[in-house]
Amino acid sequence: MPQYIIHKDGAFNVFCTVVDACYFEPALTLAELQEWYREEFGKHGMEGLPARIERAISHGTSAFTDDLDSHIRCGTRVSKVGRPEFIRRFLTLRPTDESPAPPEQSP
């Protein structure tokens, strides 16, 4: 299942192209993303993560051919929310004064 790491202003999420939706609400910190990725893909999967994170930070997505806006367009079409709402829900970290409960995984 194609998954891309998306990034905006220090917030990360995983976008699934099968359902055109993000996995987490709210977004993850870098440390939370790395922890989830290790649990999901194991030690071997972690080898490619630094390059994916670097692409996500520099281009908004770990995809080679898309940009962040293409993922947002797909996600907003499916979730029926606009760009600002998509960013607020899926690419914004929870306030630091809230308890550090892990984000919920969507799909």
Legacy VTK file of the C-alpha trace (Angstrom):
# vtk DataFile Version 3.0
C-alpha trace
ASCII
DATASET POLYDATA
POINTS 107 float
0.000 0.000 0.000
1.659 3.283 -1.075
2.382 5.535 1.884
4.155 8.861 1.898
5.490 10.860 4.785
4.160 14.402 4.646
5.544 17.373 6.564
4.704 20.965 7.400
6.271 23.206 10.040
7.734 20.354 12.113
4.567 18.228 11.965
4.624 14.835 10.220
1.949 12.434 9.064
1.669 9.373 6.844
-0.546 9.739 3.786
-2.030 6.581 2.294
-2.824 6.805 -1.418
-5.201 3.845 -1.307
-7.750 5.768 0.775
-6.331 9.277 0.169
-6.162 9.934 3.886
-3.672 10.484 6.692
-3.019 7.882 9.340
-2.814 10.196 12.340
-4.861 12.982 13.865
-3.231 15.164 15.112
0.167 15.063 13.427
3.276 13.379 14.816
6.542 14.837 16.004
9.713 13.532 14.355
10.371 11.270 17.357
6.815 9.862 17.244
7.115 9.232 13.505
10.408 7.395 13.983
8.945 5.277 16.793
5.860 4.378 14.730
7.988 3.619 11.675
10.269 1.297 13.669
7.267 -0.577 15.061
5.621 -0.785 11.630
8.632 -1.681 9.446
11.301 -2.954 11.839
15.032 -2.384 11.843
15.391 -3.099 8.126
12.719 -0.542 7.242
14.516 2.137 9.246
17.411 2.154 6.761
15.478 4.203 4.200
13.731 6.469 6.697
16.341 9.267 6.906
16.142 9.918 3.147
12.326 9.855 3.249
12.288 12.326 6.132
14.780 14.585 4.335
12.557 14.645 1.209
9.456 15.295 3.318
11.101 18.226 5.065
12.476 19.742 1.870
9.472 19.065 -0.447
6.550 18.518 1.939
6.359 14.844 0.963
8.621 11.832 0.730
7.206 11.124 -2.756
9.603 11.634 -5.656
7.027 13.034 -8.089
4.319 14.699 -5.961
4.274 17.713 -3.698
2.460 18.355 -0.432
-0.398 20.151 -2.173
-1.173 17.099 -4.318
-1.670 15.019 -1.154
-3.768 17.766 0.419
-5.962 17.986 -2.698
-6.581 14.225 -2.624
-7.188 14.202 1.122
-9.539 17.170 1.097
-11.546 15.678 -1.768
-12.124 12.481 0.206
-12.589 14.031 3.659
-14.659 16.944 2.300
-12.648 19.511 4.254
-10.757 22.473 2.862
-6.998 22.983 2.872
-6.912 24.977 6.166
-8.940 22.284 7.940
-6.760 19.498 6.495
-3.635 21.254 7.775
-5.219 21.913 11.179
-6.313 18.285 11.596
-3.476 16.347 9.999
-0.409 18.608 9.852
-0.552 20.427 13.181
0.961 19.098 16.386
-1.175 18.894 19.508
-0.602 21.731 21.978
2.315 21.054 24.303
0.199 21.645 27.420
-1.963 18.590 26.635
-1.065 15.177 27.990
1.334 13.255 25.732
-1.201 10.601 24.740
-0.252 9.042 21.404
-2.227 10.191 18.355
-4.927 7.895 17.050
-4.196 5.955 13.875
-6.993 6.447 11.329
-7.051 3.846 8.487
LINES 1 108
107 0 1 2 3 4 5 6 7 8 9 10 11 12 13 14 15 16 17 18 19 20 21 22 23 24 25 26 27 28 29 30 31 32 33 34 35 36 37 38 39 40 41 42 43 44 45 46 47 48 49 50 51 52 53 54 55 56 57 58 59 60 61 62 63 64 65 66 67 68 69 70 71 72 73 74 75 76 77 78 79 80 81 82 83 84 85 86 87 88 89 90 91 92 93 94 95 96 97 98 99 100 101 102 103 104 105 106
